[in-house]
Amino acid sequence: MSATPLSPGDPTSDDALRDEVAQLHEAVKSQRDIGMAVGLLSARYGCSTEQAWRTMLRVSQDSNTKVRTVARVLVATHDGTAGHEDHETLARLVPHLPASGWPGRAATRG
């Protein structure tokens, strides 16, 4: 938001507040997905949460994919809500994951 105070009832202030609320909702969802993905990686690969976080950062950098996208795709493929685009993204991420793979790896490679 800008440093200029917004007056109540001003359509510009209403739009700015709606935008800010939408951005905050998206940030909370991204943080939730990141936390869940770190937990999934930690459980899947039997590593600490710190190692799982570093793995997710490395996958993000190596695949040129935002961390929040990596997290969202890993969570969606785990819980069965992944769509076609998520499966395509997973196919790009799989080569960057540890050698033991990720569930659904065979389907994405085959």
Secondary structure, DSSP 8 states (H G I E B T S, - for coil): --SS---TT-HHHHHHHHHHHHHHHHHHHHHHHHHHHHHHHHHHHT--HHHHHHHHHHHHHHHT--HHHHHHHHHHHHHT---HHHHHHHHHHGGGS-TT--TTHHHHH-
